[in-house]
Amino acid sequence: MISHPAYAIEPWCLRETELHLEVLAQSESVFALSNGHFGWRGNLDEGEPHGLPGTYLNGVYESHPLPYAEIGYGNPVHGQTILNVTNGKIIRLLVDDTPFDLRYGRLESHERVLDLRSGLLHRDCVWTSPTGRRIRVRSTRLVSLTQRAVAAVAFEVEPLDEDVRVVVQSELIANEQLPEAADGDPRVSTVLAGSLQPEEDVANGTRLRLIHRTAVSGIRVAAAADHTVSGCEQAEAYGESGPDIGRFTVTALLPKGRPLRLEKLVSYGWSRVRSLPAMRDQVEAALTGARSTGWQGLLDEQRAYLDAFWAGADVEVDGDTEIQQAVRFALFHVLQAGARAEGRAIAAKGLTGSGYDGHCFWDTETFVLPVLTCTAPRAAAEELRWRQRTLPKARERAAQLGLRGAAFPWRTIQGVECSGYWPAGTAAFHINADIADAVTRYLCFTDDKDFEVDCALELLVETARLWRSLGYHDAEGRFHIDGVTGPDEYTAVRDDNLYTNLMARSNLRAAADLAQRHPEPAAALGVDDEEAASWRDAARAIVVPYNPDLKVHEQCEGFTRFQSWDFADTPPERYPLLLHYPYFDLYRKQVVKQADLVLAILLHGEEFTAEEKARAFAYYEPLTVRDSSLSACCQAVVAAEVGHMRLAYDYLGEAALMDLEDLQHNTRDGLHIASLAGTWFAVVGGFGGMRHRDDQVHFCPRIPENLTRLRFTVQLRGQRLQVEIDHRDAVYTLAGGPPLTVRHHGEEVTLTSGRPEVRRVPPLAGVGPEPAQPHGRRPAPRGPREPEPP
């Protein structure tokens, strides 16, 4: 979309200068507003036309049976799908007796702007009705980051040429009709129609309220709205309601050039246990609080919140305006996904669409939490505390599988495994180590002692127990973890997946170390010296597959001996492969859906020498087809680490434009929050070279020739650290607080507040030839390159 003529490249906003219905669904995703608690897709105010209506409350879902041709023990029997709940965005307009609908009449101008600094979505359009009435419509929309139950819309209509009678209808609508899901694409959601059962509808003066309850999951959902009308003293207004609709109507004869303004406040709440009167009071109280703050007060709070965020999170990229816009767009949406998700998961699509049924995957801990840990650490801690609250379900799942500890779900909303695809839903145990890795990263960057004892210890202990019971020592004492699926879902149910083993090793060591530091809380969890010693034994002996003939690490045991995939005869229209080839064929071939071993290098580079990293990257690059949005950002980071800066830059572009260019062809179902987060890590981890290791933060900065300067800020142990890089130097500046020690290309650097430390960026040396990619899968070049062979 960013290359669509209707979209402009600007550093602090996303601007759409014309309305194009062929990208309407995608625009609804990119213009979505949320705060982690609830989200509004960027649908037009009047509701139609639309691609996918969407209002989502984090944690509100409906249960449904998972179909199986044959029943198998341990298979999940119920799925969970996020619901489109009561829509409070709708403001319909009649001009004389003609509905304001952009498919009719003449649209003279239409502009929408997502302002990344204020967190507002603005709209301005001029339209002439089929009967010749010319009007201007302006609206501003926000989802509050400070009052998490509240959203607001300011809507204005103004006659431009003559007096016009208008009718404005502000609505709450439940059980909207949804478009049918794309047939056969596992990335879209299950459509559950009519799942909200009405319990109460009220219209009282300027206020509306609807309360529903989900038919199967038993979740009560409440929505309320209040209104303020200005600009026309003769306006008449009234409210009405029915089981699935609340409507506040304003009618007025507007003089030419005199706008009618409607300010709408909306509040949401949900609960599985609270009574109907309690939910009624909850949303009414939220409305009263928002009304007390007022429209301008909400705008001021939003701007202050984002000013503080950008001061500690902004990334400046000089030399590529498109990447500059994209990385700020990415940061904004990652923040929206988690800012106020207290006690709930961060889904793969956030709250921007219903793709993947609204499920949370391992993506959250591996891609999203690194960003939040460095920019909004409270949000990262809250997500990990949500994982801790789901531990009872994870323990039940482990026991069902005959294992100790906890087996966290591969995909879920509430904490129960929802995948009927057992090679991932059951065998992708790496989710446990991904959570543990997020825990140890959070501790390294924040030094949060309360979290360490209250949350981290329990998560690390229960995940370590899983690995100790899942793996085994062979006759030679080596520790194996067999029959698992790593991040690459095209190589499923294999022995000794290297990524899984290295992540498990780190998990086992971290659990033993933390139990040793906190013996009494560990003992309360049942940990004794013998158990901790068994974790260390397993970690020391874990198998790391390696082919000595090729001198390359193997993604899993025997991977380098698999038959090669025929890339030359795989046409472009047959990607993604999972939609065109049987998994049986994919599983037994050397073809990689997404970075797997390369991701292991990114997260545990200390386990490889520089030469091993370069050889591994060169080996797996021609096999990786990037059928997942999670791959390009990983390849960008490791390409930069091994010295292929142009390739890293190209992969950064792919990650950054995943949704703005709709590269996976499913942005209509919501944004790829993990890929957006990966954009930040491709910059900060790739070109900034940032890693955490042994409770210390390392930087190995180097930028590609196309960029002239890179500057980013991270929050490190309660302080703000700014890193500025050009082709010659890196400058580290600490803003306040006690001295802090980091490493620059291996050199220890002690930083003191307000005193920049300058270090030279060493030149590249000994870089081999740039590896090729599978035929037709080279990332789009962002600089001069040789053409791909035919």
C-alpha positions in Angstrom: 0.0 0.0 0.0 2.8 2.4 0.8 3.7 2.4 -3.0 0.0 2.9 -3.9 -0.4 6.4 -5.3 -2.9 7.2 -2.6 -0.3 6.8 0.2 2.4 9.4 1.0 5.7 8.8 2.7 6.1 11.0 5.7 8.2 10.6 8.9 5.4 10.8 11.6 2.2 9.7 9.9 0.5 7.5 7.4 -1.5 9.5 5.0 -4.1 8.3 2.5 -4.9 11.0 0.0 -7.6 9.2 -1.9 -10.1 6.4 -1.2 -9.5 3.2 -3.2 -11.9 0.4 -2.5 -9.6 -2.3 -3.8 -7.3 -1.7 -0.7 -10.1 -0.8 1.7 -9.7 -3.9 3.8 -6.0 -3.4 4.1 -6.4 0.2 5.0 -8.8 -0.8 7.8 -5.9 -2.8 9.3 -3.2 -0.2 9.0 -5.5 2.5 10.3 -6.7 0.4 13.3 -6.5 1.9 16.8 -6.2 -0.1 19.9 -4.7 0.0 23.4 -4.2 -3.8 24.1 -7.5 -3.9 26.0 -9.8 -3.3 23.0 -9.3 -2.3 19.4 -11.2 -0.7 16.5 -10.4 -1.4 12.9 -10.1 1.6 10.7 -13.5 1.2 9.2 -15.2 4.3 7.7 -17.4 6.2 10.2 -20.5 5.4 8.3 -19.7 1.6 8.4 -20.1 0.9 4.7 -18.5 0.1 2.4 -16.2 -2.1 4.5 -13.7 -4.9 4.0 -14.0 -6.5 7.5 -15.9 -4.8 10.3 -14.0 -5.2 13.5 -14.3 -4.3 17.2 -12.3 -6.6 19.5 -12.0 -7.0 23.3 -8.9 -8.7 24.3 -9.9 -12.1 25.8 -13.4 -12.1 24.5 -13.9 -15.2 22.4 -16.4 -18.0 21.5 -15.7 -21.7 21.9 -16.4 -24.1 19.1 -15.6 -27.8 18.5 -12.4 -28.7 16.6 -13.3 -31.2 13.9 -11.3 -34.4 13.5 -11.8 -37.3 11.1 -10.3 -39.6 13.7 -10.2 -38.9 17.5 -6.7 -39.0 19.0 -5.8 -39.0 22.7 -4.4 -35.6 23.7 -5.9 -33.7 20.8 -7.5 -30.4 21.8 -11.3 -30.7 21.4 -12.3 -27.1 21.5 -11.1 -24.0 19.6 -11.4 -20.4 20.5 -12.1 -17.6 18.1 -12.0 -13.9 18.8 -15.4 -12.2 18.4 -16.4 -9.0 16.7 -18.1 -7.4 19.6 -20.4 -4.4 19.8 -19.4 -1.7 17.3 -19.3 1.8 18.7 -17.6 3.4 15.8 -20.7 3.8 13.6 -21.9 7.3 12.8 -24.3 7.3 9.9 -25.3 10.4 8.0 -28.3 11.4 5.8 -28.1 14.5 3.7 -31.7 15.5 3.1 -33.0 12.0 2.4 -29.8 10.5 0.9 -27.5 8.2 2.9 -23.8 9.4 3.0 -22.3 6.5 1.1 -19.1 7.1 -0.9 -20.1 4.5 -3.5 -22.8 7.0 -4.8 -22.7 10.6 -5.7 -19.4 12.3 -6.3 -16.4 12.1 -4.0 -14.3 15.3 -4.6 -11.7 14.6 -2.0 -10.9 12.1 0.8 -8.0 12.0 3.2 -7.2 9.9 6.2 -4.2 10.5 8.4 -2.9 8.2 11.2 -0.8 10.5 13.4 1.8 8.5 15.2 2.7 11.2 17.7 -0.8 12.0 18.8 -2.3 8.5 18.4 -5.3 10.0 16.4 -7.0 8.9 13.2 -8.2 11.9 11.2 -10.6 12.0 8.2 -11.6 14.8 5.9 -13.7 14.4 2.8 -15.9 16.5 0.5 -18.8 14.7 -1.1 -21.7 15.7 -3.4 -24.8 13.6 -3.0 -26.7 12.1 -6.0 -29.1 15.0 -5.5 -26.4 17.7 -5.7 -26.0 18.5 -2.0 -22.3 19.3 -1.3 -20.9 18.7 2.2 -17.7 18.3 4.1 -17.3 15.6 6.7 -14.5 15.6 9.2 -13.8 13.1 12.0 -11.2 12.4 14.6 -11.0 9.0 16.4 -9.0 7.8 19.3 -8.7 4.7 21.5 -7.4 5.9 24.8 -4.0 4.7 26.1 -4.7 6.3 29.5 -8.3 5.3 30.1 -8.2 1.8 28.8 -12.0 1.2 28.6 -12.6 4.4 26.6 -12.7 5.4 22.9 -13.9 8.7 21.4 -15.0 10.2 18.1 -15.5 13.8 17.1 -17.7 14.0 14.0 -18.5 17.1 12.0 -20.7 17.7 9.0 -20.8 21.1 7.2 -22.9 22.2 4.1 -20.7 23.9 1.6 -23.0 25.5 -1.0 -26.5 25.9 0.6 -28.6 25.1 3.7 -29.0 21.3 4.1 -31.1 19.2 6.4 -29.0 16.4 8.0 -29.7 13.5 10.2 -26.8 12.0 12.2 -27.2 8.6 13.7 -24.7 7.4 16.2 -25.0 3.7 16.9 -24.0 0.7 19.0 -24.4 -2.4 16.9 -24.0 -6.0 18.0 -23.9 -9.2 15.8 -22.9 -7.3 12.6 -22.9 -9.3 9.4 -19.4 -10.5 8.5 -17.9 -11.4 5.2 -17.3 -15.1 4.5 -13.7 -16.3 5.4 -11.4 -17.2 2.5 -11.8 -20.9 1.8 -8.8 -23.1 2.6 -6.4 -20.4 4.1 -5.5 -21.4 7.6 -4.4 -17.9 8.4 -7.9 -16.5 8.5 -10.5 -16.9 11.2 -13.5 -19.0 11.8 -16.6 -16.9 11.3 -19.0 -17.3 14.2 -22.3 -15.6 13.5 -24.8 -14.5 16.1 -22.6 -15.5 19.1 -23.7 -12.5 21.2 -26.9 -13.2 23.1 -28.7 -9.9 24.1 -29.3 -9.3 27.8 -30.0 -5.6 28.1 -30.5 -2.6 25.8 -31.0 1.0 27.1 -31.4 4.5 25.6 -31.5 7.2 28.2 -31.2 10.8 27.0 -27.7 11.1 25.3 -26.6 7.7 26.6 -26.9 4.2 25.0 -26.0 0.8 26.5 -26.0 -2.8 25.2 -25.1 -5.8 27.2 -24.7 -9.3 25.7 -23.4 -12.7 26.7 -21.6 -15.2 24.5 -23.6 -18.3 23.8 -21.0 -20.9 24.6 -18.0 -19.4 26.4 -20.3 -17.4 28.8 -18.5 -14.1 28.6 -20.6 -11.0 29.3 -19.8 -8.0 27.1 -21.0 -4.4 27.9 -20.8 -1.3 25.7 -22.0 2.2 26.4 -21.9 5.5 24.6 -22.6 9.1 25.5 -22.9 12.1 23.2 -22.5 15.9 23.1 -24.0 18.0 20.3 -22.9 21.5 19.3 -23.0 23.9 16.4 -26.7 24.1 15.9 -29.1 25.3 18.6 -32.2 24.1 16.8 -31.0 20.5 16.6 -33.3 17.8 17.8 -32.1 14.6 19.4 -33.5 11.4 20.8 -32.3 7.9 21.6 -33.7 4.4 21.0 -32.6 0.8 21.5 -33.3 -2.8 20.6 -31.7 -6.1 21.4 -28.7 -5.6 19.1 -28.8 -1.8 18.5 -28.6 1.4 20.4 -29.1 4.6 18.3 -28.8 8.3 19.2 -30.2 10.5 16.4 -29.7 14.2 15.8 -31.5 16.1 13.1 -31.0 19.7 12.1 -31.3 22.2 9.3 -27.8 23.4 8.8 -27.0 26.8 7.3 -24.2 26.9 4.7 -20.8 27.0 6.3 -22.1 26.1 9.8 -20.8 22.6 10.9 -22.8 20.4 13.2 -20.4 18.6 15.7 -21.1 15.4 17.5 -18.6 14.2 20.2 -19.1 10.5 21.1 -17.6 8.7 24.0 -17.7 4.9 24.1 -16.7 2.5 26.9 -16.3 -1.3 27.0 -16.1 -3.9 29.6 -16.3 -7.7 29.8 -16.2 -10.5 32.4 -16.9 -14.2 32.7 -17.9 -13.9 36.4 -19.3 -10.4 37.0 -23.1 -9.9 37.1 -25.1 -7.9 34.7 -25.6 -5.0 37.2 -21.9 -4.9 37.9 -21.1 -4.7 34.1 -23.7 -2.0 33.7 -22.1 0.1 36.4 -18.6 -0.6 35.1 -19.2 0.9 31.6 -21.3 3.7 33.0 -18.5 4.7 35.4 -15.9 4.6 32.6 -18.2 6.9 30.5 -18.6 9.3 33.5 -14.8 9.4 33.9 -14.2 10.1 30.3 -16.9 12.8 30.2 -15.2 14.5 33.2 -11.9 14.5 31.3 -13.6 15.8 28.2 -12.6 15.6 24.5 -9.7 17.9 24.8 -8.5 16.3 28.0 -8.5 12.9 26.3 -6.4 14.3 23.4 -4.0 15.9 25.9 -3.6 12.7 27.8 -3.0 10.7 24.6 -0.3 13.1 23.4 1.4 13.1 26.8 1.5 9.3 26.9 2.9 9.1 23.4 5.4 11.9 24.0 6.8 9.9 26.9 6.9 6.7 24.8 8.7 8.3 21.8 11.2 9.9 24.1 12.3 6.5 25.2 11.7 4.5 22.0 12.1 6.5 18.8 14.3 5.2 16.0 15.7 7.7 13.5 16.9 6.4 10.1 18.6 8.9 7.8 18.9 8.0 4.2 15.7 6.0 3.6 12.4 7.9 4.2 10.3 4.8 3.5 12.1 2.8 6.2 11.9 5.8 8.6 8.1 5.9 8.2 7.8 2.1 8.4 9.8 1.7 11.6 7.8 4.3 13.5 4.5 2.8 12.1 5.8 -0.6 13.4 6.6 0.8 16.9 3.3 2.5 17.2 1.3 -0.6 16.4 3.5 -2.8 18.7 2.8 -0.4 21.5 -0.9 -0.4 20.7 -1.0 -4.2 20.9 0.5 -4.3 24.4 0.2 -1.0 26.1 -2.9 -1.8 28.2 -3.2 -5.6 27.7 -2.9 -6.0 31.4 -3.7 -9.6 32.3 -4.2 -10.7 28.6 -2.3 -12.0 25.7 -0.8 -10.1 22.8 -2.3 -11.8 19.7 -0.5 -12.4 16.4 -2.7 -9.8 14.8 -3.0 -7.7 17.9 -6.5 -6.2 17.9 -6.4 -5.1 14.3 -8.2 -8.0 12.7 -9.5 -11.5 13.2 -6.7 -13.3 11.4 -5.4 -16.5 13.1 -8.7 -16.5 15.1 -7.2 -13.8 17.4 -4.7 -16.3 18.8 -1.5 -15.6 20.6 1.5 -17.7 19.5 5.2 -18.0 20.4 5.7 -14.9 18.2 4.8 -12.7 21.2 7.7 -13.7 23.4 10.3 -14.1 20.7 9.5 -11.0 18.6 7.1 -8.6 20.4 8.4 -8.7 23.9 12.0 -7.8 23.0 10.7 -4.5 21.7 8.4 -3.9 24.6 11.1 -4.8 27.1 13.3 -2.0 25.7 10.6 0.6 25.0 7.6 -0.1 27.3 8.9 -2.6 29.9 5.7 -2.6 32.0 3.7 -4.0 29.1 6.3 -6.8 28.7 6.1 -7.7 32.3 2.3 -7.8 32.1 2.3 -10.2 29.2 4.7 -12.6 31.1 2.4 -12.3 34.2 -0.4 -13.4 32.0 1.6 -16.5 31.1 2.1 -17.1 34.8 -1.6 -16.9 35.4 -2.2 -19.6 32.7 0.3 -22.0 34.4 -2.5 -24.2 35.9 -3.7 -24.9 32.3 -0.2 -25.5 31.1 0.5 -27.9 33.9 -2.7 -29.8 33.0 -1.6 -30.0 29.4 1.8 -31.4 30.4 0.2 -34.0 32.6 -2.1 -35.0 29.8 1.0 -35.5 27.6 2.7 -37.6 30.4 5.2 -34.8 31.2 6.2 -32.8 34.3 6.1 -29.0 34.6 4.1 -26.9 32.2 3.4 -27.3 28.4 2.3 -23.9 27.2 0.0 -23.8 24.2 1.2 -23.1 20.7 -1.9 -21.0 19.9 -4.4 -19.8 22.4 -6.6 -16.9 23.7 -7.3 -18.0 27.2 -4.4 -20.4 27.9 -5.8 -23.7 26.5 -4.3 -25.3 23.4 -6.5 -24.4 20.5 -4.6 -26.1 17.6 -5.9 -29.2 16.0 -2.7 -29.4 14.0 -0.7 -31.6 16.3 2.7 -31.4 14.7 2.7 -27.8 15.9 0.0 -27.7 18.6 1.6 -30.7 20.4 5.1 -31.0 19.1 6.2 -27.3 19.1 7.4 -27.4 22.6 9.9 -24.6 21.9 7.1 -22.2 23.1 8.2 -23.1 26.7 11.8 -21.9 26.0 10.6 -18.9 24.1 8.8 -17.8 27.2 11.8 -18.5 29.4 14.0 -16.5 27.0 11.6 -13.5 27.3 11.8 -13.8 31.0 15.6 -13.8 31.1 15.8 -10.9 28.6 13.4 -8.9 30.7 15.5 -9.5 33.8 18.7 -8.5 32.0 17.2 -5.2 30.7 15.2 -4.2 33.8 16.8 -5.8 36.9 13.3 -6.1 38.2 13.8 -7.9 41.5 10.2 -8.2 42.5 9.4 -9.7 39.1 12.3 -12.1 39.5 10.9 -13.7 42.6 7.1 -13.3 42.0 7.0 -14.4 38.4 10.2 -15.3 36.7 11.2 -18.0 39.1 8.0 -20.0 38.7 8.0 -19.7 34.9 11.6 -20.8 34.6 11.1 -23.7 37.0 8.0 -25.1 35.4 9.4 -24.7 31.8 12.7 -26.4 32.9 10.8 -29.3 34.4 9.1 -29.8 31.0 12.5 -30.2 29.2 13.9 -32.5 31.8 11.0 -34.9 31.5 10.7 -34.5 27.7 14.3 -35.2 26.9 16.5 -38.2 27.9 20.2 -39.2 28.3 21.4 -41.8 25.9 24.0 -44.5 26.7 26.8 -42.1 26.1 25.3 -39.5 28.4 24.1 -37.1 25.7 20.8 -35.4 26.2 18.3 -35.6 23.4 14.9 -34.0 22.8 13.2 -36.0 20.1 10.0 -35.8 18.0 9.6 -32.0 18.2 8.8 -29.2 15.8 11.0 -26.1 15.8 10.1 -22.6 14.4 10.3 -24.1 10.8 6.9 -25.7 10.4 8.1 -27.3 7.1 10.4 -29.6 9.2 8.1 -31.1 11.7 8.3 -33.8 14.4 12.1 -34.3 14.2 14.8 -35.3 16.6 17.1 -32.7 18.2 15.9 -29.5 16.6 18.9 -27.3 17.2 16.9 -24.2 18.0 14.8 -26.1 20.5 17.8 -27.7 22.1 19.8 -24.5 22.5 16.8 -22.6 23.8 16.1 -25.5 26.2 19.7 -25.4 27.4 19.4 -21.7 28.2 16.1 -22.4 30.0 17.6 -25.1 32.1 20.6 -23.1 33.1 18.5 -20.0 33.9 16.1 -22.0 36.1 19.0 -23.5 38.0 20.7 -20.2 38.5 17.6 -18.4 39.7 16.7 -21.3 42.1 20.2 -21.0 43.5 19.8 -17.3 44.0 16.4 -17.7 45.7 16.5 -21.0 47.6 13.5 -20.4 49.8 11.0 -19.4 47.1 12.5 -22.2 45.0 11.9 -24.7 47.8 8.3 -23.6 48.1 8.0 -24.6 44.4 9.4 -28.0 45.2 12.9 -27.5 43.8 15.7 -29.2 45.6 19.4 -29.5 44.9 19.0 -32.7 43.1 16.5 -31.4 40.7 18.5 -28.2 40.0 21.6 -30.4 39.4 19.7 -32.5 36.9 18.8 -29.4 35.0 22.5 -28.4 34.8 23.5 -32.0 33.7 20.9 -32.0 30.9 22.1 -28.5 29.7 25.7 -29.6 29.7 25.0 -32.7 27.7 22.3 -31.4 25.3 22.9 -32.5 21.7 23.8 -29.8 19.1 23.5 -31.4 15.6 26.5 -30.8 13.4 27.6 -32.2 10.0 31.4 -32.5 10.2 31.7 -33.2 6.5 29.9 -30.0 5.5 31.2 -28.2 8.6 27.7 -26.8 9.2 25.2 -27.1 12.0 22.1 -29.0 11.2 18.6 -27.6 11.8 17.7 -31.0 13.2 19.4 -34.3 13.3 20.0 -35.5 9.7 18.6 -32.4 8.0 21.5 -32.0 5.6 20.9 -35.5 4.3 17.2 -34.8 3.4 16.3 -34.7 -0.3 16.6 -31.2 -1.8 13.4 -29.3 -2.7 13.0 -28.6 -6.4 13.0 -24.8 -6.3 13.7 -24.3 -10.0 10.4 -25.9 -10.9 8.4 -24.2 -8.2 6.6 -21.3 -9.9 6.0 -18.0 -8.0 2.2 -18.6 -7.8 2.8 -21.8 -5.8 4.0 -19.8 -2.8 3.3 -20.1 0.1 4.0 -23.7 -0.3 1.7 -24.8 2.5 -1.3 -23.8 0.4 -0.1 -25.8 -2.7 1.8 -28.9 -1.5 1.1 -31.6 1.1 2.9 -31.3 4.4 4.2 -34.9 3.9 6.2 -33.7 1.0 7.5 -30.6 2.8 8.5 -32.5 5.9 11.0 -34.7 4.2 12.7 -32.2 2.0 15.3 -29.5 2.6 13.0 -26.5 2.4 12.6 -24.0 5.2 9.5 -22.0 5.8 11.0 -19.5 8.2 14.4 -18.9 9.9 15.0 -21.7 12.4 18.7 -22.4 12.8 19.3 -18.7 11.8 17.0 -17.6 14.6 19.1 -19.8 17.0 22.2 -17.9 15.8 20.3 -14.6 16.5 19.2 -15.5 20.0 22.2 -17.6 21.1 25.1 -16.4 19.0 27.5 -17.3 21.9 27.1 -21.0 20.9 28.7 -20.4 17.5 32.0 -19.2 16.2 32.0 -16.4 13.7 33.0 -18.9 11.0 30.2 -21.3 12.0 27.7 -18.4 11.7 28.9 -17.5 8.3 28.8 -21.1 7.0 25.4 -21.8 8.5 23.9 -18.6 7.0 25.3 -19.4 3.6 23.9 -23.0 3.8 20.4 -22.2 4.9 19.8 -19.0 2.9 19.2 -20.9 -0.4 16.7 -23.2 1.4 14.6 -20.5 3.2 11.5 -19.5 1.2 10.1 -17.0 3.8 6.5 -18.3 3.7 6.2 -16.8 7.1 6.2 -13.1 8.0 8.6 -13.9 10.8 11.6 -14.8 8.7 12.9 -11.7 7.0 13.6 -9.8 10.2 15.7 -12.7 11.5 17.6 -13.0 8.3 18.2 -9.3 8.3 19.9 -9.5 11.7 22.1 -12.4 11.0 23.0 -11.2 7.5 24.3 -8.0 9.1 26.2 -10.0 11.8 28.0 -12.0 9.2 28.8 -9.0 7.0 26.2 -9.1 4.2 25.0 -5.6 4.8 23.2 -5.1 1.5 21.3 -8.3 2.0 20.5 -7.3 5.5 19.2 -4.0 4.3 16.9 -5.7 1.7 15.5 -8.0 4.4 14.9 -5.0 6.6 12.8 -3.6 3.8 10.8 -6.7 3.5 10.1 -6.9 7.2 9.3 -3.2 7.4 6.8 -3.3 4.5 5.2 -6.6 5.4 1.8 -4.9 6.0 2.3 -1.6 4.3 2.9 -3.5 1.0 0.7 -6.5 2.0 3.5 -8.9 1.1 1.8 -11.9 2.7 -1.5 -11.0 1.0 -3.4 -11.2 4.3 -3.1 -7.7 5.8 -6.9 -7.4 5.3 -7.3 -9.8 8.3 -5.0 -7.7 10.5 -1.4 -6.6 10.9 1.5 -8.9 11.5 2.4 -7.6 14.9 5.5 -9.9 15.3 6.9 -8.8 11.9 6.3 -5.2 12.8 8.3 -5.9 16.0 10.9 -7.6 13.9 11.3 -4.3 11.9 12.6 -2.7 15.1 14.9 -5.6 15.9 16.2 -5.7 12.3 17.3 -2.1 12.9 18.4 -2.3 16.5 19.6 -5.9 16.6 20.9 -5.9 13.0 22.5 -2.5 12.4 22.8 -1.7 16.1 24.1 -5.2 16.8 22.3 -5.3 20.2 22.2 -8.6 22.1 21.9 -9.6 25.7 24.3 -12.2 27.1 25.4 -13.1 30.7 23.3 -10.3 32.2 25.1 -7.7 30.0 24.0 -5.8 26.9 26.3 -5.9 23.9 26.4 -3.7 20.8 28.2 -4.4 17.5 26.9 -1.5 15.4 27.4 -1.1 11.7 25.1 0.4 9.1 24.6 -0.3 5.4 26.0 2.1 2.8 22.6 3.3 1.8 22.0 4.8 5.3 23.9 7.8 6.6 22.9 7.7 10.2 21.0 5.6 12.7 19.9 6.7 16.2 17.8 4.7 18.6 16.9 4.8 22.3 16.4 1.8 24.6 15.4 1.6 28.2 18.0 -0.2 30.2 17.6 -0.9 33.9 15.4 2.1 34.4 17.6 4.5 32.3 17.5 5.8 28.8 20.4 4.8 26.6 20.8 6.5 23.2 22.9 5.0 20.5 23.9 7.0 17.4 25.8 5.3 14.6 27.3 6.5 11.3 29.8 4.8 9.0 32.7 5.9 11.2 31.6 6.0 14.9 29.1 4.9 17.4 28.1 7.4 20.2 26.6 6.0 23.5 24.8 8.6 25.7 23.2 7.8 29.0 20.4 10.1 30.1 20.4 10.2 33.9 20.9 7.6 36.6 24.0 5.7 37.9 26.9 4.6 35.7 26.1 1.7 33.3 28.4 -0.7 31.6 27.8 -2.1 28.1 30.0 -3.7 25.4 31.0 -2.2 22.0 32.3 -4.9 19.6 33.6 -6.7 22.7 35.1 -3.7 24.4 33.7 -2.8 27.9 32.4 0.8 28.0 31.3 2.4 31.2 28.7 5.2 30.6 28.0 8.1 33.0 25.0 10.4 32.7 25.2 13.1 30.1 28.7 12.2 29.0 28.7 10.7 25.4 31.2 7.9 24.8 32.5 7.6 21.2 33.8 4.4 19.8 35.1 3.6 16.3 33.1 1.2 14.1 35.6 -1.4 12.9 35.7 -2.1 9.2 34.3 -5.3 7.8 36.9 -8.0 7.0 36.8 -11.5 5.6 33.3 -11.5 4.3 32.5 -14.3 1.8 30.3 -14.0 -1.2 26.7 -13.2 -0.7 24.6 -16.3 -0.6 21.7 -16.9 -3.1 18.1 -17.4 -2.2 15.7 -20.0 -3.6 14.8 -19.3 -7.2 12.3 -16.3 -7.3 12.6 -15.6 -3.5 15.2 -13.0 -3.4 14.1 -10.0 -1.3 13.3 -6.9 -3.2 16.5 -4.8 -3.5 16.7 -1.5 -1.8 20.0 -0.5 -3.5 21.9 -1.4 -6.7 22.4 -5.2 -7.1 23.0 -7.7 -9.8 19.9 -9.0 -11.4 18.6 -12.5 -10.4 19.5 -15.3 -12.9 16.6 -16.4 -15.0 
